[in-house]
Amino acid sequence: MPQRSLVYSGHAVLRMIDRGLDETAVHAVLDGDDVIETYPDDVPYPSALYVGFVSGRPVHVVAAEDADGRQTIVITVYEPDPALWDATFRMRTTQ
């Protein structure tokens, strides 16, 4: 995946601080390019849910590409709840 220019929403920054995750973790997840869900109807840009592991810790990142593809907007970052996801953190166990 090419180098990304990331823009963080205020929500994403707060969640990263709350969860002890930094920009390096977000880059690692996004650079892995492991999309597990897409949200084509999100506005103002379609978004996707990425999964990755940072120091053995599962991390989900929701991000969107701007219309011209020059920036990735990080919407939120979190550690998925194992009660709601399968062992790979790729499939929800409940909807």
PARONU-962143 format. One line per field, with one value per residue (C-alpha): residue number from 1; residue in one letter; chain; x, y, z. Coordinates in steps of 0.2 Angstrom, whole numbers, plus 5000, padded with zeros to 4 digits. Example, Ala and Ser with C-alpha at 12.3 -4.5 7.8 and 13.67 -1.06 7.14 Angstrom:
2
n: [1, 2] $
res: [A, S] $
chain: [A, A] $
px: [5062, 5068] $
py: [4978, 4995] $
pz: [5039, 5036] $
This chain:
95
n: [1, 2, 3, 4, 5, 6, 7, 8, 9, 10, 11, 12, 13, 14, 15, 16, 17, 18, 19, 20, 21, 22, 23, 24, 25, 26, 27, 28, 29, 30, 31, 32, 33, 34, 35, 36, 37, 38, 39, 40, 41, 42, 43, 44, 45, 46, 47, 48, 49, 50, 51, 52, 53, 54, 55, 56, 57, 58, 59, 60, 61, 62, 63, 64, 65, 66, 67, 68, 69, 70, 71, 72, 73, 74, 75, 76, 77, 78, 79, 80, 81, 82, 83, 84, 85, 86, 87, 88, 89, 90, 91, 92, 93, 94, 95] $
res: [M, P, Q, R, S, L, V, Y, S, G, H, A, V, L, R, M, I, D, R, G, L, D, E, T, A, V, H, A, V, L, D, G, D, D, V, I, E, T, Y, P, D, D, V, P, Y, P, S, A, L, Y, V, G, F, V, S, G, R, P, V, H, V, V, A, A, E, D, A, D, G, R, Q, T, I, V, I, T, V, Y, E, P, D, P, A, L, W, D, A, T, F, R, M, R, T, T, Q] $
chain: [A, A, A, A, A, A, A, A, A, A, A, A, A, A, A, A, A, A, A, A, A, A, A, A, A, A, A, A, A, A, A, A, A, A, A, A, A, A, A, A, A, A, A, A, A, A, A, A, A, A, A, A, A, A, A, A, A, A, A, A, A, A, A, A, A, A, A, A, A, A, A, A, A, A, A, A, A, A, A, A, A, A, A, A, A, A, A, A, A, A, A, A, A, A, A] $
px: [5000, 5007, 5012, 4996, 4993, 4982, 4970, 4963, 4945, 4944, 4935, 4949, 4962, 4952, 4949, 4968, 4973, 4960, 4966, 4984, 4986, 4997, 5000, 5012, 4999, 4986, 4999, 5003, 4984, 4981, 4997, 4992, 4977, 4966, 4948, 4935, 4920, 4915, 4903, 4900, 4885, 4895, 4895, 4905, 4916, 4914, 4924, 4930, 4935, 4953, 4960, 4978, 4988, 5000, 5011, 5000, 4985, 4970, 4966, 4952, 4953, 4938, 4944, 4938, 4947, 4944, 4936, 4953, 4962, 4975, 4970, 4964, 4953, 4954, 4937, 4940, 4952, 4948, 4952, 4938, 4928, 4932, 4914, 4908, 4921, 4927, 4945, 4952, 4943, 4937, 4919, 4906, 4899, 4883, 4875] $
py: [5000, 5017, 5030, 5037, 5055, 5052, 5065, 5060, 5065, 5072, 5056, 5045, 5055, 5054, 5035, 5032, 5042, 5032, 5015, 5018, 5018, 5029, 5034, 5020, 5007, 5015, 5015, 4997, 4992, 5002, 4997, 4979, 4983, 4970, 4976, 4966, 4977, 4991, 5005, 5011, 5022, 5032, 5051, 5061, 5047, 5028, 5020, 5003, 4993, 4987, 4974, 4972, 4966, 4978, 4970, 4955, 4966, 4966, 4983, 4989, 5005, 5013, 5025, 5033, 5039, 5057, 5060, 5063, 5048, 5059, 5057, 5044, 5050, 5040, 5040, 5028, 5016, 5003, 4986, 4974, 4966, 4947, 4943, 4952, 4945, 4928, 4923, 4931, 4948, 4947, 4942, 4948, 4934, 4945, 4958] $
pz: [5000, 4996, 5009, 5017, 5023, 5038, 5046, 5063, 5068, 5086, 5091, 5085, 5094, 5110, 5108, 5104, 5120, 5130, 5123, 5124, 5105, 5095, 5077, 5074, 5079, 5067, 5052, 5056, 5055, 5039, 5031, 5033, 5022, 5030, 5027, 5036, 5033, 5021, 5023, 5005, 5011, 5024, 5021, 5017, 5011, 5011, 5025, 5030, 5045, 5046, 5058, 5063, 5078, 5087, 5100, 5100, 5103, 5091, 5085, 5074, 5064, 5054, 5041, 5025, 5009, 5004, 4986, 4978, 4987, 4994, 5012, 5024, 5037, 5053, 5061, 5076, 5084, 5096, 5103, 5099, 5112, 5112, 5117, 5101, 5088, 5083, 5088, 5073, 5077, 5058, 5060, 5072, 5083, 5087, 5076] $
